[in-house]
């Protein structure tokens, strides 16, 4: 009986450990999103749209760094995320918005970090008012290509720790070069259909990954995390291109509208 008792306790501990690993990030993510201050909750503060509408300059500069989502794979030149968001923002603030799309297909967070640290984008960063960054998806995809899915699961903590460090290094240098710019980060979404056998696990692991993005953003003077998972998920597969990974025109449009919505309703923290 003692052996059975000990086995039961060990199984219970293992189950609790797994549950904590999977579900605690959901709770942390919920708390971070919950504490995002909305304009309606504090009328004395300024939204991003209001801030940029009231700036003295007649032209705003939007720089976008990152991977194929930034580059716009899955849609035409004037259908990509950077172009659509810049166009919509121009209408909202009644100013000209010039966009500089520096998206690189297939780039990982380690590779983007190297380019940022060596000064590849320094001049563009210095003159930008808004800097959108999306990276990290290729960290996972390239690992999957090298090993099987089980191995990815086993090394997931190491993978996301490396991603968080890279993103933190990238945003730290960006902020140092241009402390007044708003840094916009995008959540990583799950492109798998619900009937895919890997969908449940991916859906559980995703908040753990996105939590790193919110934690990096919380340490910045002026930053915003776009909730892409609201518009691209198992219920909105029509927003994906035929490759099943990248957004299509409708998907980029949905993300850009989500960005504008958050720009209009979230309070902008002042940069130094």
Buried (B, 14 or more C-beta within 10 A) or exposed (E): EEEEEEEEEEEEEEEEEEEEBBEEBBEBBEEBEEEBEEBEEEEEBBBBBBBBBEEEEEEBBBBBBBBBBBBBBBBEEEBBBBBBBBBBBBEBBEBEBBBBBBBBEEBBBBBBBBBBEEEBBEEBBEEBBBBBBBBBBBBBBEBEEEEEEEEBEEEBEEBBEBBBBBBBBBBBBBBEBBEEBBBBBBBBBBBBEEEBEEBEBBBBBBBBBBBBBBBBBEEBBBBBBBBBBBBBBBEBBEBBBEEEBBBBBBBBBBBBBBBBBBBBBBBBBEBE
